[in-house]
Amino acid sequence: MVELPFIEKIRLENKQNPKFKLLAIGREESVDTLLQFRDRHGLTFPICAARDTSIFSRFAKESIPRTLIVAPDGRIVYSKVGFMEEDLPDLTSVLEKQLEKAKN
């Protein structure tokens, strides 16, 4: 819950960039539950339901939340377990570098 407003802000700052994509994945929730949650909290980013845990067993075995930045070539270039506001400068720096590379 603490992370979501920051993720929303990052999305809003980058939504006009065609190279930027953001997706939140809700674990073991229905689409309806997630959409209601998103609307109730004023979030606008795309969110999908993962009813089974296969995606989490692949990328987030230890815990959630998990924040990943995936480079255009599919490599994970940033991975963070949990959320601390102090991590935002590193997250945004990696994201900015990836978006700059994607321009070229």
C-alpha positions in Angstrom: 0.0 0.0 0.0 2.8 2.4 0.8 4.5 1.9 -2.6 1.4 2.3 -4.8 1.2 6.2 -4.8 4.9 6.3 -5.8 4.3 3.8 -8.6 1.3 5.9 -9.7 3.5 9.0 -9.8 6.1 7.3 -11.9 3.5 6.1 -14.3 2.0 9.6 -14.6 5.4 11.1 -15.2 6.1 8.6 -18.0 2.8 7.8 -19.5 3.4 9.9 -22.7 6.6 7.9 -23.4 5.7 5.1 -25.8 8.8 3.1 -24.6 7.4 3.1 -21.0 5.1 0.3 -19.9 3.9 -0.4 -16.4 2.0 -3.4 -15.1 1.0 -4.3 -11.6 0.2 -7.9 -10.8 -2.2 -8.8 -8.0 -1.5 -12.2 -6.4 -4.4 -14.6 -5.9 -7.1 -12.0 -6.6 -9.8 -11.7 -9.1 -9.9 -9.0 -11.8 -13.0 -7.5 -10.2 -11.4 -7.3 -6.8 -8.3 -5.7 -8.2 -10.2 -3.1 -10.3 -12.3 -2.2 -7.3 -9.1 -1.8 -5.3 -7.5 0.3 -7.9 -10.5 2.6 -8.3 -11.0 2.9 -4.6 -7.4 4.2 -4.2 -7.5 6.5 -7.2 -4.8 4.5 -9.1 -4.8 4.5 -12.9 -2.0 2.0 -13.8 -2.8 -1.3 -15.5 -3.3 -4.2 -13.1 -3.8 -7.8 -13.8 -4.9 -10.8 -11.8 -2.7 -13.8 -11.2 -5.0 -16.3 -9.7 -2.3 -18.9 -9.5 1.2 -18.3 -8.1 3.2 -19.4 -11.1 4.4 -15.9 -12.0 5.3 -15.2 -8.4 7.2 -18.4 -8.0 9.3 -17.3 -11.0 10.0 -13.7 -10.0 9.0 -13.1 -6.4 9.6 -16.3 -4.4 10.8 -14.4 -1.2 8.1 -11.9 -0.7 6.0 -9.1 -2.2 5.9 -6.3 -3.1 8.5 -6.8 -5.8 9.5 -4.1 -8.2 11.2 -5.0 -11.5 12.5 -2.9 -14.4 12.8 -4.9 -17.5 15.0 -3.6 -20.3 13.7 -3.6 -23.9 15.8 -6.8 -24.6 13.9 -8.6 -21.7 16.7 -8.5 -19.1 15.7 -7.6 -15.6 17.9 -4.6 -14.8 16.4 -3.7 -11.4 14.8 -5.9 -8.8 13.8 -4.8 -5.3 12.0 -6.8 -2.6 9.8 -4.7 -0.4 9.5 -1.0 -0.5 11.4 1.8 1.1 11.0 5.4 0.0 14.8 5.8 0.2 15.0 3.4 -2.8 13.2 5.7 -5.2 16.2 7.6 -6.4 17.9 4.4 -7.5 14.7 3.1 -9.1 14.1 6.3 -11.0 17.7 6.5 -12.1 17.7 3.0 -13.6 14.3 3.7 -15.2 15.6 6.9 -16.8 18.7 5.2 -18.1 16.6 2.5 -19.7 14.2 4.9 -21.3 17.1 6.9 -22.6 18.7 3.8 -24.1 15.3 2.9 -25.6 15.3 6.2 -27.6 18.4 5.2 -29.5 
